[in-house]
Amino acid sequence: MERTGTTRRRALMATGAAAAAALTGCSPDGRQDRPTAPSAADKAAAVLRRRSTAASRALLAEYDAALGTHPGLSGRLTPLRTAVAAHVTALSAGPPPTATGTPAPAADPAPSASPGGTSVPVADVPSVLRALAAAERRTSDAHTAALVGVGADAEYARLLASVAAAGAAHAYLLTEGARS
């Protein structure tokens, strides 16, 4: 007796062939599936992410320098520094922000030794607070300006706006908030 139509053996063979094609990366028409090159929008978004992360990292270095030269300000500056470290982490999350494909290291939430070359003076406490407030404003302005440019998807634009607003609040707390 000869069977016609689909048998269990033929169904298993067809399923096996489809699985083998999927595992080898072939498309149904026999061509190899290749990853596509990043689009111009993807490249612009990666550049924006790198720039905004770098701006916040520089601000973090300003806090480290201030805490390194004025450890007595730790109670006042550590909460702000911790928030800036969280901003660095949030801004750098997502697609790899470096050209080599390796993610940028996350910010350390604990204060570290003072790096050289920052603009925070080794002067009196009011001067240090004014310099940090100015650095917060510069960083906030940079994040706000990035919103006008191209390359930010809606979610990243909201994140940049939030970080910019937090920077403005930090600047207030460093200067005007101290007078209250």
N, C-alpha and C positions, 0 to 999 in steps of 0.2 A: 504494500500500500504506500503510495507516494503522497507526501503532504505538499500542499501549495500554500503560499501566503507566509505570514510571519510566524516563525517558530521561536521558541525560547532561545535556542542556540544562535539564531540570526540576530535577535534583539540584543543578546549579550555581546556579540561580536560588534554590532553597531555602536553600542554604548562604550565598549572598550576602545574602539577607534576614535570616538569623539573625545574620550578622556585623554587618550594619548596625544591627540592634536592640541588639546587645551594645555597639557603639561609641557609640551615643547614650544609653546608660544605661537603656534600657527593660527592664523585666522581661517575661517571656512574656505576661503578661496586659495589657500596654500601660501599666502604671503606671510612673512614674519612680522609680528606686531613689534613696533619699535616705539620707545618713549618719544614723545614729542618734545621739541625744544621749548624752553620757556617763552611765553609771549612777551611782548613789550610791556604790557600791563603788569605781568608777574615780575619782570625785571625792575620796573619802577617801584613796585611795592616793596621789593627786597631792598632797594636803595633807601627808600623812606624808612623802613624798619631799622636799617643799619644806622642811619643818621640820627633818628630819634633815640635809639638806644645809646649811641655815643654821647649825645647831649646829656642824657640823664646820668650816664657813667661819669662824665666830667663833673657834674654837680655832686655826685656821691664822693668824688675825690676831694671836692671843696669841703664837704662836711668832715671827711677824714682828717684833712689838714687842720681844720679849726679845732677838732677834738684832740688832735695830737699836740697842738700848741697851747690849748686852753682846756685841760681835762676837767676843770671846775664847771664848765658849761655842759657837762655830760647829761645832767638831769633835764636840761632844756633842749639840747640838740639831738639826743639819741632818738626820741620818738619821731622827729622830723627826718633824721637820717634813715631810720628803719622804713619810713614811708617811701623815701626816695629809692632805697634798695628794692622795695617791692615794685616800684615803677619800672626800674631797670629790668627786673625779672618779667614783668607783664609785657613790656614793650619788646623784649627779645624773644618771647615765646612764639611758637608757630613755625613757619617755614625757616629753614636755616638762613641766618642773616649774613653768612660770610660766603665769599666766592668759592671757597674750597668745599662747601657743603657741610662744614662742621658747625654746630651751634655755638654761639658765643657763650662764654661761661656766665653763670648766674651771679648776681651780686651777693656778696657776703653781708648778712644783716648785722653783723657785729662790727663796731668800729675797728679800723686797722691803723697801722702806723701811717704817719703823714707822708704822702707822696710829694716829691719835689715838683716845682714848676706850677703850683696852683696860684690863684690870684688872692687867696685869703691871706691878709697881712698878719705878721706876728706882732701886732700892735695891741692896743687896749681892747677890752671886751666890746665896747660899743662899736669900734671900727670893724671888728670881726663880724659882729651881727649885721652891720650895714653891708659888708662885703658878701656875706651869705645871702642876704635879702636881694642884693643886686644879681647874684648868680641865679637865684630862684627865678627872678623876673626874666633874665636872659633866656633861661631854659624854657620857661613858660611861653615866652614870646616865640621861641623857635618852634615849639610844638604847635602853637596857634598858626604860625605862618605855614607850617607843613600841611595844615588842613586845607589851605587855599590851593596848594599844588595838586598835581595828579598823582595817582598811585595808591591812595588809601581806600580800601574797601570800607563799607559802612561800619563794620564792627571795629576796625582799627581806628577809623576816624573818631568814633565815640570814645575809644580808649585814650587817644591823644587829647581830645577835648577834656576828658576827666583829669588826666595828668596835668594838663595846662592849668586847669582850675585849682587843683591841689597846690601847684607851685605858687599861684597867686595868693592862696590862703597862707602858705608857708611864709611868703615874703611879708605878709601882714603880721603874722605872729612874731616874726623876727624883729620887726621894727615897731609898728604902731601898737601891736598887741602887748608889747613890753611896757608901754606907757600907761595902760589901763589899770 
